[in-house]
Amino acid sequence: YTPFLCGEESFGTGSDHIREKDGLWAVLAWMSILMKANEGNDGPLVSVKEIVMKHWATYGRHFYCRYDYEAVDSGAANDMMDLIRDNFVDGDVAKVE
């Protein structure tokens, strides 16, 4: 059990007055989740581990990877997007070379 807890850089909210706020939003989000999970609980507190394990048991594991591309030639980027649209969205993957 080693969950990696994080948030998207604005945790779903847009703002440019606080830079690098992912940690703040992630902590507030988890505090909210823990508060709701422990609402009316007279026994031991529900932990992050218990919440994550229950989530995994219900929905499976989630993986996310982000790639940022800067200074990419627009023409080449558009060609790549056209290739994806033509061959993977509505096309036949078998014909891609």
NORBEL-V908941 format. One line per field, one symbol per residue. ss: DSSP state (H for helix, E for strand, L for the rest). phi: phi as a letter, one per 30 degrees, with the letter a starting at -180 (. if undefined). psi: psi as a letter, one per 20 degrees, with the letter a starting at -180 (. if undefined). Layout:
ss->???
phi->???
psi->???
This chain:
ss->LLLLLLLLLLLLLLLLLLLLLHHHHHHHHHHHHHHHHLLLLLLLLLLHHHHHHHHHHHHLLLLLLLLLLLLLLHHHHHHHHHHHHHHHHLLLHHHLL
phi->.bdccabeechiccabcbdhcedddddddddddddddcdidccdddceedddddddddcidcbbbbbccbicdeddddddddedddccdbccddddc
psi->omqoprqqhjljqpqjioqljggghgghghggghgghjpjoibqqprggggggggghgirqqqqpppppqkppgghghgghgggghhhgjaohhip.
